[in-house]
Amino acid sequence: MKEAILRAITLIKTHEGFSSQIYLDTQKIPTIGYGRNLNAYPLNEAEKEALINGEWNKEEAEAWLVDRVEELYERLLGFGWFAHLNEERQAILLDMAYNLGVKKLLGFKKMIEALKAHDYENAAKEMSESLWAKQTKSRAIKLSALMESKEGGLNV
């Protein structure tokens, strides 16, 4: 498995935490596992059957998370600005894509322009001054700081 995917999974687990039961997130969206949005990604029949007394186990949740992050990676790899980034910065954007969705991530046009220019300071600024940053607070602070750091290094 690619290092960027492994690092993104670690970040996502840190930011999302784990819940074995369905709960409403801050936007009132039914969620389970490691922040799985059930409106966008409902449980399939096999996953519903895997619920034991209304609870989902970590193994099932992690398997879904890995599959989802791998899908995001493959989708984002088609963009040159993503492909040229080091694995740490790719992991940061995978975390953002997991949280926001690819469509909303692609709406960060100024951040993407900064990434194309290898201007990580401005990319971080665009991240930290967004509505997403106001909504996610500590997640955005951490990810934008990592983006701006010399190597985009992750110490998670």
C-alpha positions, 0 to 999 in steps of 0.5 A, a space after each residue: 500500500 502506498 505510504 500516502 494512503 497509510 499516512 492519510 488513514 492515520 490522520 483520518 483516524 486521529 481526526 475522526 475518531 471511531 464510533 461503533 454506533 451511528 451518530 449525527 455529526 456536527 452537520 447533522 449527518 448520520 455517521 459511523 465508524 471513522 467518520 463514514 457519512 451514511 448519506 453519501 455512503 450508506 451501509 450495504 446489506 452485508 455491512 448491515 448484517 455485520 452490525 451486532 446489536 446496532 454496533 459496527 466493529 473496528 475491523 469492518 470500519 477500517 476495511 471500508 476506510 482503507 478502500 475509500 482512501 485508496 479510491 480517493 488516491 486513485 482519483 486524485 492521482 489523475 491531477 498533476 498538481 496532486 501527483 507531484 506532491 510528496 507523500 506527506 502532502 498527498 496524505 494531507 489532501 487525502 484527509 481533506 478529500 475524505 472530509 470534504 469530498 473531491 468536488 469540494 476539495 477541487 473548489 479550493 482553486 487558490 490552494 491548488 494554484 499554490 500547490 502547482 507552484 510549489 508554494 506551500 505557504 500560500 496553499 496553507 494560507 488558503 486552507 486556513 482561511 476557508 469556511 472548511 477551516 472555520 468548521 473543522 478548527 483543529 483539523 484545519 489548523 493541523 493540516 495547514 501547519 503540516 502543509 506549510 512545514 518544510 517537508 510537509 512532514 507528518 508526526 502523527 
